[in-house]
Amino acid sequence: MADTAWEMRKSPVPVPSFTRVARAAAGAFLFAQLGAMPAPAASPPDTSPGTRVVILGTGTPNADPERSGPAVAVVTGGRAYLVDCGPGVVRRAAAAAQRGIPELEANRLSIVFVTHLHSDHTVGLPDLMLTPWVLGRRDPLEVYGPPGIKAMTDHLLEAYAEDIQIRRGGLEPEKSDGYQVNAHEIKEGEVYRDSNVTVKAFAVPHANWKYAFGYRFQARDRVIVISGDTRPGQGVVQACDGCDILVHEVYSADRFRDRPAVWQRYHADAHTSTEQLAGIAKWARPKLLVLYHQLYWGATDEDLVHEVRHGYKGDVVSARDLDVFPAPVATGKRKKK
């Protein structure tokens, strides 16, 4: 990898023999004491689904009808936190709600974290601003993103001013102020906190963009990291550092070799290949690596996973729209043959 710091780790400091002996003696004493105590009562099983990642869109600028634009939801504590809003975001959220995730009902979509201002990551922003309001959202949409996000939301409100005026003043039932937007321009570090999550932004290198971010969600039970668009760098590694789920963009290294030189130059500067992602994952050590925003160029999901596994032996899956991670646990008994 480009960052030589990844190639170096300090060896563990040798533990003196007398320390090992002392630890062993202390461990034996503690074991003897615990053996004399009654066993604690078993806790009831936790049946709550816990923090989930819902992949609302895995697409790219390519007009693939099977894949909506990039959007991910972190669902925890009865609320959905969106990352990016590619085309189709509200309808994909509605589809997820129909599949049993009510936090993604349209009128409950109230917060989004934008990684960068590329059109394929933001074309769904006016949809997210207005459709949930038309369907009953009463509070303003909270938008967090890089410098420029406030100008974008201000211009969108101006562009739809007549629509907003007619909906509020015409024959439709009275509407609230839920069309409004609170835009927060962010920098690296903690950008949001509530009783469910702490969200930190970290800078990522993405072609000519001055500001591009990934996000780290610390919930009670899981740490989720979403890369956004990025070429290889240390930001993802440091943010993940053994996280539960790493959602990372990717392109096929095998098919990249057949791309025109002009596109090779761009994609090498803007995105991460399967080979490079394998190296990142070895350092980041996620419990689950989820591929999204995939550039296939004729490859399949199975091809991408196979390419990553050439250099990384951890759990890897290539996501499709509406996938949920961790995967829901099947309930009910299997039928006997």
Beta strands, then each sheet from edge to edge (+ up, - down):
strand 1: 52-57
strand 2: 71-76
strand 3: 79-83
strand 4: 111-113
strand 5: 141-145
strand 6: 181-185
strand 7: 189-193
strand 8: 198-203
strand 9: 213-218
strand 10: 223-226
strand 11: 245-251
strand 12: 288-295
strand 13: 316-318
strand 14: 324-325
sheet 1: 6+ 5+ 4+ 3+ 2- 1+ 14-
sheet 2: 7+ 8- 9+ 10- 11- 12- 13-
end
